[in-house]
C-alpha cells in the first residue's frame, strides 16, 4: 500500500516473517519469543557453531518451561517448527517483513551489517537494533531506508524480562515507531516509546548509575561484591545484585558499552572501570566463561 507521497506504507498485520540477526543469548531468545507468538522466524548467524549452541540452549530452556507447566509441549513444538536456523544472511532476510539485529556492540560491525540487510531485504522491511548503547541515528545512513530504522531494546533474559524500549530517532518515521511498538505488544512484551534518542535509553541509564556506585564502593574497599549485592537484594528488593547482573549479561558487554560511550563522549569517566577492564582482559566474562565477579560451577 502507498501513501500520497508514493512511499510504501506498512501495517502491523502485514508482518508475517521476522529475521533475527545474531544467535547469542539475546538473539536466540528474541527469535523464540517471536515464534511462540506465532511468527515465522529465521535466526541467522555466520557462525554455524553458534547456531547449534543457540538451538541446544533454546531446547533446554523450553524443556524446563514445559516441566514447570508454563508452556505445553505442543506450543514448544509448534514454535520450533516456525524457526529456521540459517547461516546465510541473504536467505534470512530475503522475505523478511521485520529484522531485529542483535550482534556485537561495535558500531562499524553494525553499519556494515545494515548496509547488507538494506541491499538484500524487501523495500518495506523495518530494521530494528536491539542495542541499548548505539542509537539508530549512527546506523541509519548506512541504508537507503533511514525512516525504517529504529531501536527495539529487549532485556536479558529476553524470554523473562517484560519491558521493551522502542526508540524513535530523528530519522525514524512515526509509522515505523508505531509498528515496532505494536509488534512488541504482540510478542507479549510491555513496550515504552522514547520520542528522543539518548544512549542507554531509560532503564540502563538508571541501572548504570547504580552499577557505577557499586563499583566505586568495591574499588574503594568499602564493601565486598557479596555485601553490595546483598544490600541491593535485601534492602532495595532488587531481584539480583549489580555484580551478579554484570556476570549474567557478560563483562564483555559492560566493557564494550562503556568503551562506546567513552569514544562518543571523549569523557574519561565513561571508560570501563579498572576492575571490569582487568576481568575483560583476563577473559573472565561472567557466567558464560564460568568466572567473573563470582565463580560458577
Number of C-alpha atoms within 10 A of each C-alpha: 9 9 9 7 6 8 11 12 12 18 12 16 9 9 17 14 22 25 29 32 28 24 29 18 19 22 25 26 25 26 32 28 22 24 24 22 13 17 20 22 29 27 28 28 24 14 13 15 11 18 21 12 15 23 19 12 16 18 15 11 13 22 16 13 15 15 11 10 10 10 15 15 15 10 16 20 13 14 22 21 12 19 21 15 21 20 20 13 20 15 15 26 27 16 17 24 21 26 23 24 26 25 20 14 21 15 15 11 11 22 18 13 19 23 16 16 22 19 15 17 22 15 14 16 25 26 30 25 26 27 25 25 22 24 22 29 18 13 21 22 16 17 20 13 17 21 21 23 28 31 30 28 25 26 19 16 14 21 18 11 12 16 18 22 24 28 28 26 24 14 16 21 15 14 15 23 26 16 18 27 22 19 19 24 15 16 17 16 21 15 20 15 15 16 14 10 18 15 17 19 21 13 13 15 15 11 12 15 10 15 18 15 13 21 21 14 15 17 15 9 9 11 16 15 18 15 13 19 21 17 14 17 15 12 9 10 11 13 11 15 23 25 20 18 18 21 25 17 19 19 26 22 16 20 20 19 22 19 19 20 20 16 12 12 12 12 10 11 11 17 19 21 16 11 13 20 17 12 18 21 12 10 14 22 25 25 21 15 13 13 17 24 20 14 12 12 5
